[in-house]
Amino acid sequence: MFELKKVVSSLLMPLPAMLIMGIIGLMLIMFTKKQKTGCFVVLFSFLGIFLISFQPVASRLLLPLERQYTAFFPVDETIDYVMVLGSGHVVDDKIPPTSELSRTGLMRLSEGIRVMRMYPGSKLILSGYAGGSEVSNARMMAKVALALGVAKSDIILLETAKDTWEEARQAAAFIKLKKLVIVTSASHMKRALMEFHSAGLKPYPAPTNYLAQRNVEQIWVKYAPKAVYLEQTEIYWHETLGLIWQSLRNWVSNSDHKDSIVSDKKVIKGDT
């Protein structure tokens, strides 16, 4: 199910969807008599790629999602754990450990270490599975954290969590009633908090890796299509799909729970 979810969501991303649409348009032009329709589809595909790579569109989509939570500031409570949610990595001994982590992963980890150092005695929880490599993302982050001066005794690894749902459940089983800060990308924080709340935890949010900016003034930066803006649109759509999936999963779970309660009531009534 996890792999199927990833494949489907990848195909529904804006760039692959637009490219598939363009290929369909070319096939209509080359192999059918619907050349005009094919030309329209190809034009729509090119226009779509332009718009999703355009700063006024991409940043306007992502900015409200990222700015729902502010940067973490110290709270008047003792924090027991700081948990950094997993992201991508590669395994390559010929490059420095900081380059083995994805940019997102490095941003999350550095913010986690920053927050952890505000609270002496707190522990750093690193999560994330291997994702097809021989080393888990949690262990790769631990490698970088050690290189940045974090003591080995202060690091806890959760190496089997594949997604945020699993991260939240594993954290709940480990942390119980202690105080927690979760660190993830600003765009992902809303969905992450929903998962942790549903697992029975009430963590403090520490968002990082803000990408969308309102104050882009240079004309050649703002109005020229760029890969960085395409990335913003892809992240926005990824999180939107994640929220839709989260809602559907919760709805199915609640429906099953209600059916189970009704069934139990019928059994009890029959027994009496």
TORVOKOL-364291 format. One record per residue: chain; x, z, y negated of N, C-alpha, C, O in turn. Coordinates in steps of 0.02 Angstrom, whole numbers, plus 50000, padded with zeros to 5 digits. Example, Ala and Ser with C-alpha at 12.3 -4.5 7.8 and 13.67 -1.06 7.14 Angstrom:
! TORVOKOL-364291
{"A",{50660,50390,50284},{50615,50390,50225},{50660,50390,50165},{50712,50423,50166}}
{"A",{50642,50354,50112},{50684,50357,50053},{50645,50394,49998},{50670,50402,49943}}
! end
This chain:
! TORVOKOL-364291
{"A",{50041,50000,50060},{50000,50000,50000},{50043,50000,49937},{50028,49964,49889}}
{"A",{50097,50041,49938},{50141,50044,49879},{50172,49976,49864},{50173,49954,49807}}
{"A",{50198,49943,49918},{50230,49878,49909},{50180,49826,49885},{50196,49784,49842}}
{"A",{50119,49827,49913},{50067,49780,49892},{50049,49790,49819},{50040,49742,49782}}
{"A",{50043,49854,49798},{50028,49869,49729},{50081,49841,49682},{50065,49813,49629}}
{"A",{50144,49847,49702},{50199,49822,49660},{50199,49746,49656},{50211,49717,49602}}
{"A",{50186,49713,49712},{50185,49639,49713},{50129,49613,49669},{50139,49568,49628}}
{"A",{50069,49641,49677},{50011,49618,49638},{50022,49631,49564},{50009,49587,49523}}
{"A",{50047,49690,49547},{50058,49706,49476},{50112,49661,49445},{50108,49643,49387}}
{"A",{50162,49642,49485},{50214,49597,49460},{50185,49528,49443},{50203,49499,49392}}
{"A",{50141,49503,49486},{50110,49438,49473},{50062,49439,49415},{50049,49387,49384}}
{"A",{50036,49498,49398},{49989,49504,49343},{50023,49518,49276},{49989,49523,49225}}
{"A",{50089,49523,49276},{50125,49531,49214},{50118,49468,49170},{50110,49413,49197}}
{"A",{50120,49476,49104},{50107,49419,49060},{50151,49358,49072},{50125,49302,49075}}
{"A",{50217,49367,49078},{50261,49309,49086},{50249,49272,49151},{50239,49211,49150}}
{"A",{50248,49305,49210},{50232,49268,49271},{50164,49235,49268},{50156,49178,49293}}
{"A",{50114,49268,49240},{50047,49239,49236},{50048,49176,49193},{50016,49126,49212}}
{"A",{50083,49177,49137},{50086,49118,49094},{50125,49061,49127},{50107,49003,49120}}
{"A",{50178,49078,49163},{50217,49026,49197},{50176,48995,49253},{50178,48934,49262}}
{"A",{50139,49036,49291},{50096,49009,49344},{50044,48962,49313},{50028,48909,49341}}
{"A",{50016,48983,49256},{49967,48941,49223},{49998,48875,49201},{49966,48822,49208}}
{"A",{50058,48877,49175},{50092,48816,49155},{50105,48769,49214},{50098,48708,49208}}
{"A",{50125,48797,49271},{50136,48757,49331},{50071,48724,49354},{50071,48665,49373}}
{"A",{50016,48762,49351},{49951,48733,49369},{49934,48675,49323},{49909,48623,49345}}
{"A",{49947,48684,49258},{49934,48630,49210},{49975,48568,49225},{49948,48512,49222}}
{"A",{50039,48577,49242},{50082,48519,49259},{50057,48484,49322},{50059,48423,49327}}
{"A",{50034,48523,49371},{50008,48493,49432},{49944,48453,49418},{49934,48400,49448}}
{"A",{49902,48478,49372},{49843,48440,49353},{49862,48373,49322},{49830,48322,49334}}
{"A",{49915,48375,49280},{49937,48314,49246},{49967,48264,49296},{49954,48204,49291}}
{"A",{50007,48289,49343},{50045,48245,49388},{50004,48220,49447},{50015,48164,49470}}
{"A",{49958,48260,49472},{49927,48243,49537},{49851,48233,49534},{49819,48220,49585}}
{"A",{49822,48240,49475},{49749,48229,49468},{49735,48184,49408},{49780,48164,49372}}
{"A",{49672,48169,49400},{49651,48129,49342},{49632,48173,49282},{49610,48147,49231}}
{"A",{49641,48238,49288},{49622,48283,49234},{49681,48298,49189},{49701,48355,49179}}
{"A",{49710,48243,49161},{49769,48251,49120},{49756,48292,49057},{49797,48333,49037}}
{"A",{49698,48281,49026},{49682,48317,48964},{49675,48392,48978},{49700,48434,48940}}
{"A",{49642,48408,49033},{49635,48478,49051},{49703,48508,49066},{49718,48564,49045}}
{"A",{49745,48470,49101},{49813,48493,49116},{49854,48505,49053},{49890,48555,49048}}
{"A",{49849,48459,49006},{49885,48467,48942},{49861,48529,48905},{49902,48565,48876}}
{"A",{49796,48542,48906},{49769,48601,48873},{49795,48665,48907},{49812,48713,48872}}
{"A",{49798,48665,48973},{49822,48724,49010},{49896,48736,48994},{49917,48793,48983}}
{"A",{49936,48683,48993},{50008,48690,48977},{50017,48715,48906},{50058,48759,48893}}
{"A",{49978,48687,48859},{49981,48710,48790},{49963,48784,48784},{49996,48821,48749}}
{"A",{49911,48804,48819},{49889,48874,48818},{49945,48918,48846},{49956,48974,48821}}
{"A",{49979,48894,48899},{50033,48933,48929},{50091,48942,48880},{50116,48998,48872}}
{"A",{50112,48888,48846},{50166,48893,48798},{50147,48937,48738},{50188,48978,48715}}
{"A",{50086,48930,48714},{50063,48971,48659},{50061,49045,48679},{50079,49088,48640}}
{"A",{50040,49058,48741},{50038,49127,48765},{50108,49157,48769},{50118,49215,48749}}
{"A",{50156,49119,48794},{50225,49144,48798},{50252,49158,48728},{50288,49207,48718}}
{"A",{50236,49115,48680},{50257,49126,48611},{50228,49191,48584},{50264,49231,48554}}
{"A",{50164,49202,48595},{50131,49261,48566},{50156,49326,48597},{50165,49376,48561}}
{"A",{50167,49328,48663},{50189,49390,48694},{50262,49405,48679},{50286,49460,48693}}
{"A",{50298,49356,48650},{50368,49366,48629},{50374,49374,48554},{50429,49371,48527}}
{"A",{50318,49385,48519},{50314,49385,48447},{50306,49457,48423},{50259,49492,48444}}
{"A",{50350,49480,48379},{50352,49551,48360},{50285,49577,48332},{50264,49631,48353}}
{"A",{50252,49542,48286},{50189,49568,48261},{50136,49580,48315},{50093,49624,48307}}
{"A",{50139,49542,48369},{50092,49552,48424},{50116,49607,48471},{50079,49654,48486}}
{"A",{50178,49601,48494},{50204,49647,48545},{50207,49719,48519},{50185,49765,48554}}
{"A",{50235,49729,48460},{50241,49797,48434},{50174,49827,48417},{50164,49888,48424}}
{"A",{50127,49786,48395},{50060,49812,48380},{50025,49836,48443},{49985,49883,48440}}
{"A",{50039,49804,48499},{50010,49826,48563},{50042,49891,48587},{50007,49938,48607}}
{"A",{50108,49894,48585},{50144,49950,48616},{50147,50012,48572},{50146,50068,48598}}
{"A",{50150,50003,48507},{50161,50060,48461},{50109,50116,48470},{50129,50174,48475}}
{"A",{50044,50101,48471},{49995,50157,48478},{50004,50195,48544},{49992,50256,48546}}
{"A",{50024,50160,48597},{50034,50193,48661},{50094,50240,48659},{50092,50295,48686}}
{"A",{50148,50218,48627},{50209,50258,48623},{50202,50318,48577},{50231,50370,48590}}
{"A",{50163,50312,48524},{50162,50364,48472},{50107,50416,48483},{50091,50454,48437}}
{"A",{50078,50419,48543},{50028,50471,48557},{50060,50540,48562},{50026,50591,48552}}
{"A",{50125,50542,48578},{50160,50606,48585},{50224,50603,48544},{50261,50554,48546}}
{"A",{50238,50658,48509},{50297,50661,48467},{50357,50684,48508},{50350,50707,48565}}
{"A",{50416,50678,48479},{50477,50701,48512},{50472,50776,48527},{50437,50813,48492}}
{"A",{50507,50798,48578},{50505,50868,48598},{50543,50912,48549},{50599,50897,48530}}
{"A",{50511,50966,48528},{50544,51017,48488},{50540,51084,48525},{50493,51095,48563}}
{"A",{50588,51129,48514},{50589,51192,48552},{50523,51230,48544},{50493,51233,48490}}
{"A",{50501,51260,48599},{50440,51301,48601},{50460,51373,48611},{50513,51388,48637}}
{"A",{50415,51419,48589},{50430,51491,48593},{50413,51518,48662},{50378,51569,48668}}
{"A",{50437,51485,48713},{50428,51508,48782},{50491,51492,48820},{50531,51449,48801}}
{"A",{50500,51528,48875},{50557,51513,48919},{50540,51453,48962},{50488,51453,48996}}
{"A",{50582,51403,48962},{50572,51343,49003},{50615,51351,49066},{50675,51363,49062}}
{"A",{50582,51345,49123},{50617,51354,49187},{50646,51288,49213},{50701,51287,49241}}
{"A",{50609,51233,49204},{50631,51169,49232},{50620,51113,49182},{50571,51113,49144}}
{"A",{50667,51066,49182},{50659,51003,49144},{50663,50948,49196},{50713,50939,49229}}
{"A",{50608,50910,49202},{50604,50858,49253},{50608,50789,49222},{50569,50772,49178}}
{"A",{50656,50750,49247},{50666,50681,49224},{50636,50634,49276},{50657,50635,49334}}
{"A",{50587,50595,49256},{50554,50549,49303},{50598,50489,49317},{50636,50467,49274}}
{"A",{50593,50462,49377},{50638,50410,49399},{50628,50343,49366},{50575,50328,49338}}
{"A",{50681,50303,49368},{50680,50234,49343},{50728,50194,49386},{50751,50218,49438}}
{"A",{50744,50134,49365},{50785,50090,49407},{50860,50105,49404},{50884,50139,49359}}
{"A",{50895,50078,49453},{50968,50084,49455},{50997,50030,49501},{50961,49998,49538}}
{"A",{51062,50022,49497},{51099,49980,49544},{51156,50022,49572},{51173,50074,49544}}
{"A",{51184,50000,49627},{51241,50034,49657},{51300,49986,49653},{51302,49935,49688}}
{"A",{51349,50003,49612},{51407,49959,49602},{51466,50003,49581},{51470,50026,49524}}
{"A",{51513,50013,49627},{51570,50057,49614},{51619,50028,49563},{51665,50062,49541}}
{"A",{51611,49964,49545},{51657,49932,49499},{51638,49940,49425},{51673,49918,49381}}
{"A",{51581,49973,49414},{51560,49985,49345},{51550,50060,49335},{51542,50096,49385}}
{"A",{51551,50085,49273},{51544,50157,49263},{51474,50181,49283},{51426,50142,49282}}
{"A",{51468,50245,49302},{51403,50272,49324},{51347,50262,49272},{51290,50251,49291}}
{"A",{51365,50266,49209},{51314,50258,49157},{51284,50187,49156},{51228,50177,49133}}
{"A",{51322,50139,49182},{51297,50070,49185},{51259,50057,49250},{51223,50007,49255}}
{"A",{51265,50102,49298},{51227,50094,49360},{51153,50113,49350},{51109,50087,49385}}
{"A",{51140,50157,49303},{51071,50173,49286},{51043,50118,49241},{51079,50087,49202}}
{"A",{50977,50107,49247},{50944,50061,49200},{50947,50092,49130},{50958,50152,49123}}
{"A",{50935,50051,49080},{50934,50078,49012},{50881,50132,49005},{50892,50183,48973}}
{"A",{50823,50119,49035},{50769,50168,49033},{50790,50233,49066},{50778,50288,49040}}
{"A",{50821,50227,49125},{50843,50287,49161},{50895,50327,49123},{50892,50388,49122}}
{"A",{50942,50292,49090},{50993,50326,49051},{50963,50362,48991},{50984,50418,48974}}
{"A",{50914,50331,48958},{50880,50362,48902},{50843,50425,48924},{50846,50477,48891}}
{"A",{50808,50421,48980},{50771,50478,49006},{50819,50535,49024},{50806,50593,49007}}
{"A",{50872,50518,49058},{50919,50570,49080},{50952,50604,49020},{50957,50666,49019}}
{"A",{50974,50566,48971},{51007,50596,48913},{50960,50643,48875},{50980,50695,48850}}
{"A",{50896,50623,48871},{50846,50666,48838},{50834,50729,48880},{50826,50784,48852}}
{"A",{50832,50721,48946},{50824,50779,48989},{50880,50829,48982},{50868,50890,48980}}
{"A",{50941,50805,48977},{50999,50849,48968},{50996,50883,48900},{51012,50942,48893}}
{"A",{50975,50846,48849},{50968,50875,48782},{50918,50933,48782},{50932,50986,48754}}
{"A",{50861,50922,48813},{50809,50974,48815},{50833,51033,48858},{50823,51091,48839}}
{"A",{50865,51019,48914},{50889,51072,48958},{50937,51119,48922},{50936,51179,48933}}
{"A",{50980,51091,48880},{51030,51131,48845},{51000,51175,48790},{51034,51220,48764}}
{"A",{50937,51163,48773},{50903,51209,48727},{50884,51274,48761},{50871,51324,48728}}
{"A",{50883,51274,48828},{50859,51331,48866},{50911,51350,48920},{50904,51329,48977}}
{"A",{50961,51389,48902},{51011,51411,48951},{50977,51444,49011},{50932,51486,49004}}
{"A",{50998,51424,49069},{50969,51451,49130},{50916,51406,49161},{50896,51417,49218}}
{"A",{50893,51356,49125},{50844,51310,49153},{50878,51262,49201},{50938,51252,49199}}
{"A",{50838,51233,49245},{50863,51186,49295},{50838,51115,49280},{50785,51105,49252}}
{"A",{50879,51067,49299},{50863,50996,49288},{50839,50965,49353},{50877,50960,49401}}
{"A",{50776,50944,49355},{50748,50911,49413},{50751,50835,49403},{50727,50809,49353}}
{"A",{50782,50801,49451},{50789,50728,49447},{50751,50698,49506},{50761,50719,49563}}
{"A",{50709,50648,49492},{50668,50620,49545},{50676,50545,49550},{50700,50513,49503}}
{"A",{50656,50518,49607},{50658,50446,49616},{50688,50427,49684},{50738,50455,49705}}
{"A",{50656,50378,49717},{50679,50358,49784},{50731,50302,49779},{50751,50282,49724}}
{"A",{50754,50279,49837},{50810,50232,49838},{50791,50162,49814},{50833,50127,49785}}
{"A",{50729,50142,49825},{50707,50076,49802},{50745,50018,49833},{50758,49968,49800}}
{"A",{50762,50024,49897},{50796,49969,49931},{50871,49975,49934},{50904,49937,49969}}
{"A",{50900,50021,49897},{50973,50032,49898},{50989,50091,49944},{50944,50124,49970}}
{"A",{51054,50104,49952},{51074,50159,49996},{51077,50226,49961},{51090,50277,49993}}
{"A",{51067,50226,49896},{51070,50288,49856},{51005,50296,49817},{50981,50248,49786}}
{"A",{50976,50355,49819},{50914,50367,49782},{50927,50367,49707},{50982,50380,49684}}
{"A",{50874,50352,49669},{50879,50355,49596},{50894,50425,49572},{50932,50435,49524}}
{"A",{50866,50476,49606},{50880,50545,49588},{50953,50561,49596},{50983,50593,49552}}
{"A",{50984,50539,49651},{51055,50552,49663},{51099,50514,49614},{51151,50539,49593}}
{"A",{51078,50454,49595},{51117,50415,49547},{51115,50449,49479},{51165,50452,49444}}
{"A",{51056,50476,49459},{51052,50512,49396},{51094,50576,49399},{51125,50595,49349}}
{"A",{51095,50608,49457},{51136,50669,49465},{51210,50653,49456},{51247,50692,49427}}
{"A",{51231,50595,49481},{51300,50573,49473},{51319,50566,49399},{51373,50587,49378}}
{"A",{51273,50538,49361},{51285,50530,49289},{51282,50598,49253},{51323,50613,49210}}
{"A",{51234,50639,49273},{51227,50705,49242},{51289,50747,49253},{51311,50782,49207}}
{"A",{51318,50745,49312},{51381,50781,49326},{51437,50756,49282},{51478,50794,49257}}
{"A",{51439,50689,49273},{51491,50659,49230},{51482,50680,49158},{51530,50680,49119}}
{"A",{51421,50697,49138},{51407,50718,49069},{51410,50793,49060},{51392,50819,49007}}
{"A",{51432,50829,49111},{51445,50901,49103},{51393,50948,49129},{51399,51008,49118}}
{"A",{51342,50924,49163},{51291,50968,49192},{51318,50998,49256},{51346,50962,49298}}
{"A",{51311,51063,49266},{51335,51096,49325},{51295,51075,49387},{51234,51067,49382}}
{"A",{51329,51067,49443},{51295,51046,49505},{51241,51096,49525},{51189,51077,49551}}
{"A",{51253,51160,49512},{51205,51213,49531},{51141,51210,49489},{51091,51241,49508}}
{"A",{51142,51174,49434},{51084,51168,49390},{51042,51106,49404},{50994,51093,49368}}
{"A",{51060,51068,49456},{51025,51005,49470},{50986,51011,49535},{51011,51035,49586}}
{"A",{50923,50990,49532},{50879,50988,49591},{50856,50916,49601},{50835,50883,49553}}
{"A",{50859,50892,49662},{50842,50822,49676},{50777,50817,49715},{50766,50854,49764}}
{"A",{50734,50771,49694},{50674,50752,49731},{50683,50678,49747},{50669,50635,49705}}
{"A",{50706,50662,49808},{50731,50595,49822},{50682,50549,49858},{50701,50493,49875}}
{"A",{50621,50571,49870},{50575,50528,49908},{50515,50504,49868},{50475,50463,49893}}
{"A",{50507,50528,49806},{50449,50508,49766},{50454,50435,49745},{50504,50415,49713}}
{"A",{50403,50395,49762},{50404,50324,49746},{50371,50309,49679},{50388,50259,49646}}
{"A",{50323,50350,49659},{50288,50337,49596},{50270,50404,49563},{50287,50457,49589}}
{"A",{50237,50399,49506},{50223,50459,49467},{50175,50506,49503},{50181,50567,49497}}
{"A",{50128,50478,49542},{50082,50520,49580},{50120,50565,49628},{50107,50624,49633}}
{"A",{50168,50536,49664},{50208,50574,49711},{50254,50623,49675},{50264,50679,49699}}
{"A",{50281,50603,49618},{50324,50648,49580},{50286,50711,49558},{50312,50766,49563}}
{"A",{50224,50700,49535},{50184,50757,49513},{50168,50804,49570},{50171,50865,49561}}
{"A",{50150,50777,49629},{50133,50820,49686},{50193,50858,49712},{50188,50916,49730}}
{"A",{50251,50824,49715},{50311,50859,49737},{50332,50913,49688},{50354,50967,49708}}
{"A",{50325,50899,49624},{50342,50949,49573},{50296,51009,49578},{50318,51066,49572}}
{"A",{50231,50997,49589},{50182,51051,49593},{50198,51097,49652},{50191,51158,49646}}
{"A",{50218,51068,49708},{50235,51108,49766},{50297,51150,49756},{50304,51204,49785}}
{"A",{50342,51126,49713},{50406,51160,49703},{50402,51210,49645},{50428,51266,49650}}
{"A",{50371,51190,49591},{50373,51230,49529},{50322,51286,49528},{50337,51341,49505}}
{"A",{50263,51273,49554},{50207,51321,49555},{50188,51341,49484},{50165,51299,49447}}
{"A",{50197,51405,49465},{50172,51429,49400},{50226,51433,49346},{50213,51459,49292}}
{"A",{50285,51407,49359},{50339,51411,49309},{50331,51357,49256},{50295,51308,49265}}
{"A",{50367,51367,49200},{50361,51322,49143},{50403,51260,49152},{50460,51262,49175}}
{"A",{50373,51203,49135},{50404,51138,49148},{50400,51093,49087},{50350,51092,49052}}
{"A",{50453,51054,49076},{50453,50999,49029},{50464,50935,49069},{50509,50932,49111}}
{"A",{50423,50884,49057},{50436,50820,49090},{50462,50769,49039},{50439,50765,48982}}
{"A",{50511,50732,49061},{50543,50681,49020},{50529,50613,49050},{50545,50600,49108}}
{"A",{50500,50569,49011},{50489,50500,49032},{50485,50456,48969},{50488,50481,48913}}
{"A",{50477,50392,48980},{50471,50346,48923},{50407,50361,48884},{50357,50380,48913}}
{"A",{50410,50352,48819},{50353,50366,48776},{50292,50325,48798},{50236,50351,48796}}
{"A",{50302,50264,48820},{50246,50222,48841},{50215,50246,48906},{50156,50232,48919}}
{"A",{50252,50283,48946},{50229,50307,49011},{50202,50378,49008},{50174,50402,49058}}
{"A",{50210,50412,48953},{50195,50484,48949},{50121,50499,48961},{50104,50547,48995}}
{"A",{50076,50459,48934},{50004,50472,48943},{49986,50472,49017},{49953,50518,49041}}
{"A",{50008,50421,49052},{49992,50415,49123},{50025,50471,49163},{49996,50498,49210}}
{"A",{50087,50488,49145},{50123,50541,49180},{50088,50608,49172},{50081,50645,49220}}
{"A",{50067,50624,49111},{50033,50688,49100},{49968,50692,49138},{49950,50745,49164}}
{"A",{49932,50636,49142},{49870,50636,49181},{49883,50652,49254},{49845,50689,49285}}
{"A",{49937,50625,49281},{49954,50639,49351},{49974,50712,49361},{49954,50743,49410}}
{"A",{50014,50738,49315},{50036,50808,49322},{49978,50856,49312},{49975,50908,49345}}
{"A",{49933,50840,49266},{49874,50883,49256},{49830,50882,49318},{49804,50935,49338}}
{"A",{49822,50824,49349},{49781,50820,49409},{49813,50857,49468},{49779,50877,49515}}
{"A",{49879,50866,49465},{49915,50903,49516},{49915,50979,49503},{49942,51017,49542}}
{"A",{49884,50999,49447},{49878,51070,49432},{49933,51097,49386},{49939,51158,49379}}
{"A",{49972,51053,49356},{50026,51075,49311},{50009,51059,49239},{49970,51013,49225}}
{"A",{50037,51098,49193},{50028,51087,49122},{50096,51084,49087},{50115,51131,49052}}
{"A",{50132,51030,49098},{50200,51026,49071},{50200,51009,48996},{50152,50982,48969}}
{"A",{50256,51025,48964},{50268,51003,48896},{50295,50932,48898},{50340,50918,48939}}
{"A",{50270,50886,48856},{50296,50818,48857},{50360,50810,48815},{50365,50838,48760}}
{"A",{50407,50773,48841},{50467,50756,48804},{50478,50680,48809},{50518,50657,48849}}
{"A",{50441,50641,48769},{50447,50568,48772},{50513,50543,48744},{50542,50574,48699}}
{"A",{50535,50487,48770},{50596,50456,48746},{50590,50380,48755},{50538,50355,48776}}
{"A",{50644,50344,48740},{50646,50272,48749},{50590,50236,48710},{50555,50194,48737}}
{"A",{50583,50255,48646},{50536,50220,48602},{50562,50150,48587},{50620,50143,48567}}
{"A",{50521,50100,48595},{50543,50031,48586},{50510,49997,48526},{50543,49962,48488}}
{"A",{50445,50007,48517},{50409,49973,48463},{50420,50006,48396},{50417,50068,48391}}
{"A",{50434,49966,48346},{50446,49992,48279},{50401,49955,48229},{50387,49895,48236}}
{"A",{50378,49992,48180},{50334,49963,48129},{50374,49929,48074},{50352,49878,48046}}
{"A",{50432,49956,48058},{50470,49933,47999},{50523,49882,48018},{50583,49896,48014}}
{"A",{50502,49823,48037},{50548,49768,48049},{50539,49719,47991},{50488,49685,47987}}
{"A",{50589,49715,47948},{50581,49678,47885},{50613,49609,47886},{50588,49563,47854}}
{"A",{50670,49602,47922},{50704,49538,47920},{50661,49483,47951},{50638,49489,48008}}
{"A",{50651,49430,47914},{50608,49375,47936},{50633,49345,48002},{50593,49331,48046}}
{"A",{50699,49335,48008},{50727,49303,48068},{50722,49348,48130},{50728,49324,48186}}
{"A",{50712,49413,48119},{50702,49459,48175},{50628,49467,48191},{50609,49470,48250}}
{"A",{50587,49469,48140},{50516,49484,48149},{50477,49424,48175},{50432,49432,48217}}
{"A",{50493,49365,48153},{50450,49307,48168},{50480,49258,48218},{50449,49207,48233}}
{"A",{50539,49272,48244},{50568,49230,48296},{50552,49261,48364},{50565,49320,48374}}
{"A",{50525,49222,48411},{50512,49250,48478},{50576,49276,48509},{50628,49242,48508}}
{"A",{50574,49335,48538},{50633,49366,48567},{50615,49401,48632},{50559,49423,48643}}
{"A",{50665,49407,48676},{50655,49440,48741},{50638,49513,48732},{50600,49541,48773}}
{"A",{50664,49546,48680},{50650,49617,48670},{50575,49629,48656},{50548,49680,48676}}
{"A",{50543,49581,48623},{50472,49588,48609},{50431,49570,48671},{50378,49599,48683}}
{"A",{50455,49522,48710},{50423,49507,48774},{50423,49569,48818},{50374,49584,48852}}
{"A",{50479,49606,48818},{50483,49668,48856},{50431,49718,48833},{50401,49752,48875}}
{"A",{50420,49723,48768},{50370,49770,48743},{50300,49753,48768},{50262,49797,48788}}
{"A",{50283,49688,48767},{50218,49667,48792},{50212,49682,48866},{50160,49704,48889}}
{"A",{50265,49669,48904},{50264,49682,48976},{50254,49756,48990},{50217,49774,49035}}
{"A",{50288,49799,48952},{50281,49871,48962},{50210,49893,48946},{50180,49933,48982}}
{"A",{50183,49868,48890},{50114,49885,48872},{50066,49866,48928},{50022,49905,48947}}
{"A",{50073,49805,48954},{50027,49782,49006},{50037,49820,49071},{49989,49834,49107}}
{"A",{50099,49836,49087},{50114,49875,49147},{50079,49943,49144},{50049,49965,49193}}
{"A",{50083,49976,49087},{50051,50041,49080},{49975,50035,49079},{49940,50078,49104}}
{"A",{49949,49981,49050},{49877,49970,49051},{49852,49960,49122},{49801,49989,49141}}
{"A",{49887,49920,49161},{49869,49911,49231},{49874,49977,49269},{49832,49992,49311}}
{"A",{49925,50017,49253},{49933,50082,49284},{49875,50129,49270},{49852,50164,49314}}
{"A",{49851,50128,49208},{49794,50170,49190},{49730,50147,49225},{49689,50187,49246}}
{"A",{49722,50080,49231},{49664,50054,49266},{49666,50074,49340},{49616,50096,49368}}
{"A",{49725,50066,49370},{49733,50086,49441},{49720,50161,49449},{49688,50182,49497}}
{"A",{49745,50200,49403},{49735,50273,49405},{49661,50290,49402},{49638,50333,49439}}
{"A",{49624,50257,49358},{49552,50270,49351},{49514,50250,49415},{49471,50286,49438}}
{"A",{49532,50191,49443},{49499,50169,49504},{49513,50216,49562},{49468,50233,49601}}
{"A",{49576,50238,49568},{49594,50284,49622},{49557,50350,49616},{49533,50377,49666}}
{"A",{49553,50376,49554},{49518,50439,49544},{49443,50432,49558},{49412,50477,49585}}
{"A",{49415,50374,49539},{49344,50362,49551},{49329,50360,49626},{49280,50389,49650}}
{"A",{49372,50324,49664},{49363,50321,49736},{49371,50390,49767},{49333,50409,49811}}
{"A",{49421,50427,49744},{49433,50494,49770},{49374,50540,49757},{49354,50578,49800}}
{"A",{49347,50536,49696},{49289,50579,49678},{49227,50559,49718},{49188,50602,49739}}
{"A",{49219,50493,49730},{49161,50470,49769},{49166,50495,49841},{49116,50517,49870}}
{"A",{49227,50491,49869},{49236,50516,49937},{49224,50590,49941},{49196,50615,49990}}
{"A",{49246,50627,49889},{49236,50699,49887},{49162,50717,49884},{49139,50763,49918}}
{"A",{49124,50680,49842},{49053,50693,49837},{49017,50677,49902},{48972,50714,49923}}
{"A",{49037,50622,49934},{49006,50604,49998},{49020,50657,50051},{48977,50673,50092}}
{"A",{49081,50685,50049},{49099,50737,50096},{49057,50800,50085},{49037,50833,50133}}
{"A",{49045,50817,50021},{49004,50876,50006},{48933,50867,50030},{48903,50912,50059}}
{"A",{48905,50806,50017},{48837,50791,50039},{48832,50795,50114},{48784,50822,50141}}
{"A",{48882,50767,50149},{48883,50768,50222},{48886,50840,50248},{48851,50857,50297}}
{"A",{48927,50882,50217},{48933,50951,50238},{48867,50988,50228},{48848,51029,50270}}
{"A",{48832,50974,50172},{48769,51007,50159},{48717,50987,50212},{48678,51030,50234}}
{"A",{48717,50924,50234},{48670,50901,50284},{48684,50936,50351},{48637,50954,50387}}
{"A",{48749,50945,50367},{48767,50978,50429},{48744,51050,50429},{48717,51075,50478}}
{"A",{48756,51084,50372},{48736,51154,50366},{48661,51161,50371},{48636,51207,50404}}
{"A",{48624,51116,50337},{48552,51118,50339},{48526,51107,50410},{48479,51140,50431}}
{"A",{48558,51061,50446},{48537,51048,50515},{48550,51106,50561},{48511,51120,50606}}
{"A",{48607,51141,50549},{48624,51198,50591},{48577,51256,50581},{48563,51294,50627}}
{"A",{48551,51264,50518},{48506,51318,50505},{48436,51303,50529},{48391,51345,50522}}
! end
